[in-house]
Amino acid sequence: MKARRIAWWTLPVLGALLIGVFLYARSRTAQLELGTGYAARVACACHYIGNRALGSCYADFEPGMSVIRLSDDPETRTVTASVPLIARRSARFDPILGCQPSPFTGKRLKLR
């Protein structure tokens, strides 16, 4: 009986928590898109121009960018920054032009 009572309260609380997290993340999408683009460009320069390990490039980020994850594709010399399920941007190293961000292909946001 007690386990059933706990289940009645646990499921709605977890559901409300998941909805709250989703709505908060959606409200921050514009900032996350901007942050991932910036992170990809900075990490590309750090890794390919500065010849540093990709893991050390996190030190170059601004405060609050700890949710962004980096990945590297050495074959194409591309660094990708992402926030899982929300935003993803890449920057490719060119020997002449340096690190060039990929064009934005997401949904355009309307300004109020």
HUPE-V622302 format. One record per backbone hydrogen bond with DSSP energy under -1.0 kcal/mol. NH is the residue of the N-H (numbers start at 1). CO is the residue of the C=O. Records with the same first field share a line. If there is no record, write none. Layout:
NH->CO / CO
This chain:
5->1
6->2
7->3
8->4
9->5
10->6
11->7
13->9
14->10
15->11
16->12
17->13
18->14
19->15
20->16
21->17
22->18
23->19
24->20
25->21
26->22
27->23
29->26
32->28
33->29
34->30
35->31
36->32
37->33
38->34
39->35
40->36
41->37
42->38
43->39
44->40
45->41
46->42
47->43
48->44
49->45
50->45
52->46
56->53
57->54
59->56
60->57
61->58
65->62
68->65
69->82
71->80
73->78
77->73
78->73
79->91
80->71
81->89
82->69
83->87
86->83
87->83
89->81
91->79
92->100
93->77
94->98
98->94
100->92
102->90
